[in-house]
Amino acid sequence: MWKSSKIIETPRTAEYAGLDFSSGLDPTHDSYAVSIVDRILKSAVAANVTDIHFELNRDQTLLLWRVDGTLIDLGSVPNGRTTSILNRIKALARLVTYRSDIPQEGRLIVPEYQLEARVGTLPTLHGERAVIRLASGRKNLRSLQELGLPDSTLNQTRRAIHSASGVILICGPAGAGKTTTAYACLRELSSESLAPRSLVTLEDPIEIEFPGAAQSQINPAVGYDWASGLKALLRQDPEVMLLGEIRDAATAAVVFDAAVTGQLVITTMHARSAADAVRRLLDMQIPPHHLLSGLNLLMCQRLLRAACGCQRIEPQRGDEAVTACPTCGGSGYTGRFLLAEVLPEVEMELARALMSDTNTKQLESIAKSAGMISLLQQATEACAEGRTTSTELTRHFTL
């Protein structure tokens, strides 16, 4: 049976203490694994979970899931049933069920829950580990308006994506919502264009099926990598390209070459700030004049947990009052909101800084002088307004 002895280890898990995925099921029945997996996926979609983890240790497998950026322990399943559960997940993702000695990646689609997910498995010391990354199907295809960007940032983004060519670069750490923003840009282009436009994507993997775009997934095993994929896409008469991520100098070079020769490229990159992203591009040997002429928009973003109303109403009553809150289940947070800093238009002093190989700290200082409101400043203001907490601030920023 499903064990839940660890279910109340953290305040947030109180919200999910009543979940019992094995209730009424016979562990010896052939349909056990099918029913367990179905219940987990259905509950995860309802709870807006982003990741489901099956973590193995010596005698049991922990089930955890991530909500609002926080990993929550839901209990464990005895290892005797783990294999059948993982095999069911692998079957849904069209992975090889009889191989547990190699990493595998696949895509899982459950139409009745509007669920699309990436599945990854990994061999470990005690057996196979699996993580399901949920995209929640077309519900994740938000519009730019729905992202909660300030009006000024929203208007800048719309101007950038309606340009005929150039690069729209969305940056941030893992889990910052970069892909959601990139798809929102593509969705706006697709829905508001007066005439049909040639939209193509190159992704690894394809996270969400996007109607109206030709989506291609790279396959390094057969030599179809980012650089060769981009070159192939350029021969497909594209007007707009969405590239999953800039990972190396070769990919960055093709992106900016495409931008300066007439294509609009929407892409992402891991970076801590807008200035850090610029510095990384320079380190990848992107010529400064390509940044000056080809960079339409550089946005760096973070997702911060929103403080629940219980923290604002009774902040002095301590953990007991927060734990009793029915809205947040004792976590003190409910949902997340987006912060985004946008690099000012590259001109005058900022342009001179790019040409003179300036470091990240100097670039950030110049960008702030030109009007950029940093992520830290926005987060600090949100904390002062009660939208989030100082604890959340220190999770994301070095103060």
C-alpha positions in Angstrom: 0.0 0.0 0.0 1.0 3.6 -0.4 2.9 4.9 2.6 2.6 8.4 3.8 4.5 8.5 7.0 6.6 11.5 5.9 3.7 13.5 4.5 3.8 16.3 7.2 7.5 17.0 7.2 7.1 20.6 5.9 4.3 23.1 6.1 3.5 22.9 2.4 2.9 19.2 2.5 -0.1 19.7 4.9 -2.0 20.8 1.8 -1.6 17.4 0.3 -1.8 15.2 3.4 -5.1 13.7 2.3 -3.8 12.3 -1.0 -3.8 8.5 -1.1 -3.1 7.2 -4.6 -3.5 3.6 -3.7 -6.9 3.7 -1.9 -9.2 0.9 -3.0 -6.6 -0.7 -5.3 -5.2 -4.3 -5.1 -1.4 -4.2 -5.4 -1.4 -7.7 -6.8 -3.8 -6.8 -9.7 -2.5 -6.3 -13.2 -4.2 -2.9 -13.4 -2.5 -1.5 -10.2 0.3 0.4 -11.8 -2.1 1.8 -14.5 -4.5 3.1 -11.9 -1.7 4.5 -9.6 -0.1 6.4 -12.5 -3.4 7.7 -13.8 -4.3 9.0 -10.3 -0.9 10.7 -9.8 -1.1 12.4 -13.2 -4.7 13.6 -12.7 -3.9 15.0 -9.3 -0.8 16.7 -10.5 -2.6 18.5 -13.3 -5.3 19.7 -10.8 -2.6 20.9 -8.4 -0.6 22.8 -11.1 2.4 20.6 -10.5 5.4 21.3 -12.8 7.6 18.2 -11.9 6.9 14.7 -10.5 9.9 12.9 -9.0 10.3 9.2 -8.3 13.4 9.1 -6.0 14.9 5.7 -5.1 16.6 4.8 -1.9 17.4 1.4 -0.5 14.0 0.1 0.5 11.4 2.4 -1.0 10.8 5.0 -3.7 9.8 8.5 -2.6 7.2 10.4 -4.6 7.8 14.2 -4.7 6.3 16.9 -6.8 7.2 20.5 -7.4 4.5 23.3 -7.0 5.4 27.0 -7.3 9.1 26.1 -7.4 9.0 24.1 -4.1 9.6 20.3 -4.0 7.1 18.5 -1.8 7.4 15.1 -0.2 4.2 13.0 -0.7 5.4 9.8 0.8 6.7 6.6 -0.6 5.8 3.4 -2.5 7.5 0.1 -1.6 10.2 -0.8 -4.1 8.4 -4.0 -4.9 5.9 -2.0 -6.9 8.2 0.6 -8.3 9.2 -1.3 -11.4 5.6 -1.8 -12.6 4.9 1.9 -11.9 8.0 3.1 -13.8 7.3 0.7 -16.7 3.8 2.2 -17.0 5.3 5.7 -17.2 7.9 4.5 -19.7 5.2 2.8 -21.8 3.1 6.0 -21.9 6.2 8.0 -23.0 7.1 5.3 -25.6 10.4 4.4 -23.9 12.0 1.0 -23.8 10.5 -0.7 -20.7 13.0 -3.5 -20.4 16.1 -1.2 -20.3 16.8 0.4 -16.8 20.6 0.6 -17.3 20.6 3.6 -19.7 19.1 7.1 -19.5 16.0 7.6 -21.6 13.9 10.6 -22.7 10.4 10.7 -24.1 7.1 12.6 -24.4 3.9 11.7 -22.6 0.5 12.9 -23.8 -2.8 12.4 -22.0 -5.5 14.2 -24.0 -8.3 13.8 -21.4 -6.2 15.8 -18.8 -4.9 18.2 -21.5 -1.5 17.0 -20.4 1.8 17.0 -22.3 4.9 16.1 -20.4 8.6 15.2 -20.8 9.8 12.0 -19.2 13.4 11.3 -18.3 14.8 8.2 -16.6 18.2 7.7 -15.1 20.0 4.6 -13.7 21.2 5.1 -10.2 22.9 3.1 -7.4 19.6 1.7 -6.1 17.7 1.4 -9.4 15.9 3.6 -11.9 15.0 7.3 -11.2 12.3 9.0 -13.2 11.2 12.7 -13.5 8.1 13.8 -15.3 8.1 17.5 -16.4 4.5 18.7 -17.0 3.6 21.3 -19.5 -0.2 21.0 -19.0 -0.9 21.0 -22.8 -2.4 24.0 -24.4 -3.2 25.6 -21.0 0.5 26.4 -20.9 0.2 28.4 -24.1 -0.4 31.7 -22.4 -0.7 35.0 -24.2 1.7 37.8 -23.4 -1.1 39.7 -21.7 -1.5 36.7 -19.3 2.1 36.7 -18.2 1.6 39.6 -15.8 4.3 41.8 -17.3 4.3 45.6 -16.5 2.7 47.6 -19.3 6.0 49.2 -20.4 7.7 45.7 -20.6 4.7 44.3 -22.4 4.7 47.1 -25.0 8.5 46.7 -25.6 8.0 43.0 -26.1 5.2 43.4 -28.6 7.1 46.0 -30.6 10.1 43.5 -30.7 8.1 40.5 -31.9 6.3 42.4 -34.6 9.6 43.4 -36.2 10.5 41.7 -39.5 13.8 40.5 -38.2 16.1 40.4 -35.2 16.7 38.4 -32.1 14.3 38.2 -29.1 16.4 36.6 -26.3 14.7 35.5 -23.1 17.1 34.7 -20.2 17.0 33.4 -16.7 17.9 30.4 -14.5 16.3 27.0 -14.9 12.6 27.2 -13.9 12.2 30.9 -14.6 9.5 30.4 -17.2 11.6 31.2 -20.2 9.9 28.7 -22.4 6.4 29.9 -21.4 7.4 33.4 -22.4 8.9 32.3 -25.7 5.7 30.4 -26.6 3.7 33.4 -25.6 5.6 35.5 -28.1 5.1 32.9 -30.8 1.4 32.6 -30.0 0.9 36.4 -30.3 2.6 36.4 -33.7 0.5 33.5 -34.9 -2.8 34.9 -33.7 -2.4 38.5 -34.7 -0.6 38.3 -38.0 -2.9 39.6 -40.8 -1.4 37.1 -43.3 0.0 33.6 -42.9 3.6 33.5 -41.7 6.1 30.7 -41.9 6.7 29.7 -38.3 9.3 27.0 -37.5 10.8 25.8 -34.3 13.9 23.8 -33.3 13.6 22.2 -29.8 15.1 19.6 -27.5 12.7 18.3 -26.7 9.4 19.6 -28.2 7.7 20.7 -24.9 4.3 21.7 -26.2 2.6 21.0 -29.6 2.0 24.4 -31.2 -0.7 24.6 -33.9 0.4 26.6 -36.9 4.2 26.0 -36.5 6.4 23.4 -38.0 8.2 21.9 -35.0 11.4 19.9 -35.2 13.3 18.1 -32.5 17.1 17.7 -32.6 18.6 14.3 -32.5 22.4 14.4 -31.8 22.7 10.6 -32.1 22.2 11.0 -35.8 24.2 14.2 -36.2 21.1 16.5 -36.0 22.4 19.0 -33.5 21.6 22.7 -32.8 23.9 24.2 -35.4 23.0 21.8 -38.2 19.4 22.0 -37.4 19.4 25.8 -37.6 21.2 25.7 -40.9 18.5 23.3 -42.2 15.7 25.5 -40.9 17.1 28.5 -42.8 16.6 26.5 -46.0 12.9 26.1 -45.2 11.9 29.7 -46.1 11.2 30.7 -42.5 10.0 34.1 -41.4 9.9 33.4 -37.7 12.1 30.8 -35.9 11.8 29.7 -32.3 15.0 28.1 -31.0 14.8 26.2 -27.7 18.1 27.5 -26.3 21.4 29.0 -27.2 23.9 26.6 -25.7 27.2 27.3 -27.5 29.1 29.7 -29.7 28.2 27.9 -32.9 24.4 28.1 -32.2 24.7 31.8 -31.1 26.6 32.6 -34.4 23.8 31.1 -36.6 21.1 32.8 -34.6 22.6 36.3 -35.1 23.5 35.6 -38.7 19.9 34.7 -39.3 18.7 37.8 -37.6 20.9 40.2 -39.6 19.8 38.5 -42.9 16.1 38.8 -42.5 14.6 36.3 -40.0 13.0 36.9 -36.6 14.5 34.5 -34.1 12.9 33.9 -30.6 15.2 32.0 -28.3 16.3 31.5 -24.7 19.6 31.3 -22.7 20.6 30.6 -19.2 21.9 33.8 -17.5 21.6 35.5 -14.2 20.8 39.0 -15.5 20.5 40.9 -18.7 24.0 42.2 -18.4 25.3 38.7 -17.8 23.6 37.5 -21.0 25.3 40.3 -23.0 28.6 39.3 -21.5 28.0 35.7 -22.4 27.2 36.5 -26.0 30.4 38.6 -26.3 32.3 35.7 -24.8 30.8 33.4 -27.5 32.5 35.7 -30.0 29.3 37.4 -31.3 30.5 40.6 -32.9 29.4 43.7 -31.0 27.9 45.2 -34.2 25.6 42.2 -34.5 24.3 42.9 -31.0 23.8 46.5 -32.0 21.9 45.7 -35.2 20.3 42.4 -34.5 19.2 42.4 -30.8 15.5 43.4 -30.7 14.9 42.5 -27.1 16.9 41.0 -24.3 14.7 40.1 -21.3 15.9 38.4 -18.1 13.2 37.0 -15.8 12.5 35.2 -12.5 9.4 33.6 -11.0 8.9 34.5 -7.3 6.4 32.8 -5.0 3.5 35.1 -4.1 2.8 35.6 -0.4 -0.5 34.2 0.8 -3.0 36.6 2.4 -2.4 34.9 5.7 1.1 36.4 5.9 -0.3 39.9 5.3 -3.2 39.7 7.7 -1.6 37.9 10.7 2.2 38.2 10.2 2.9 38.4 14.0 1.1 35.2 15.0 3.9 32.9 14.0 3.9 29.4 12.3 0.8 28.2 14.0 -1.5 30.7 12.3 0.2 30.2 8.9 -0.1 26.4 9.2 -3.8 26.7 9.8 -4.4 28.7 6.6 -6.7 26.7 4.2 -5.6 28.7 1.1 -1.9 28.0 1.1 -1.9 24.8 3.2 0.6 26.2 5.6 3.3 27.2 3.1 2.7 30.9 3.3 2.6 31.2 -0.5 0.1 30.7 -3.2 1.1 30.9 -6.9 4.0 32.8 -8.4 4.4 36.0 -10.3 6.9 37.1 -13.0 9.7 39.7 -12.7 11.5 40.8 -15.8 14.3 43.2 -16.5 14.8 44.5 -20.1 18.0 45.7 -21.5 17.6 49.3 -22.7 18.0 50.1 -26.4 21.6 49.6 -27.3 22.8 53.1 -28.1 25.2 55.8 -26.9 27.1 54.8 -23.7 25.7 51.2 -23.7 26.8 50.8 -27.3 30.3 52.1 -26.5 30.5 49.7 -23.6 29.8 46.7 -25.9 32.4 47.9 -28.4 35.0 48.2 -25.6 34.5 44.7 -24.1 33.1 45.9 -20.7 32.6 43.5 -17.9 29.2 42.4 -16.5 29.2 44.7 -13.5 29.9 47.8 -15.6 27.4 46.7 -18.2 24.7 46.5 -15.5 25.6 49.9 -14.1 25.3 51.5 -17.5 22.0 49.7 -18.2 20.6 51.0 -14.9 21.7 54.5 -15.8 19.9 54.1 -19.1 16.6 53.2 -17.3 16.7 49.5 -16.7 15.0 48.4 -13.5 16.9 45.4 -12.2 15.4 42.2 -11.0 16.7 42.8 -7.5 15.1 46.2 -7.3 11.8 44.8 -8.6 11.9 42.0 -6.1 12.8 44.3 -3.2 9.8 46.5 -4.1 7.5 43.5 -4.3 8.7 42.4 -0.8 8.0 45.9 0.6 4.5 45.8 -0.9 3.8 42.5 0.7 3.6 40.6 -2.6 6.3 38.2 -1.5 8.6 37.8 1.5 12.2 38.4 2.5 12.7 34.7 2.7 11.7 34.3 -1.0 14.0 37.3 -1.8 17.1 35.5 -0.3 16.2 32.3 -2.3 16.8 34.1 -5.5 19.3 36.9 -4.9 22.5 37.5 -3.0 21.9 40.5 -0.8 
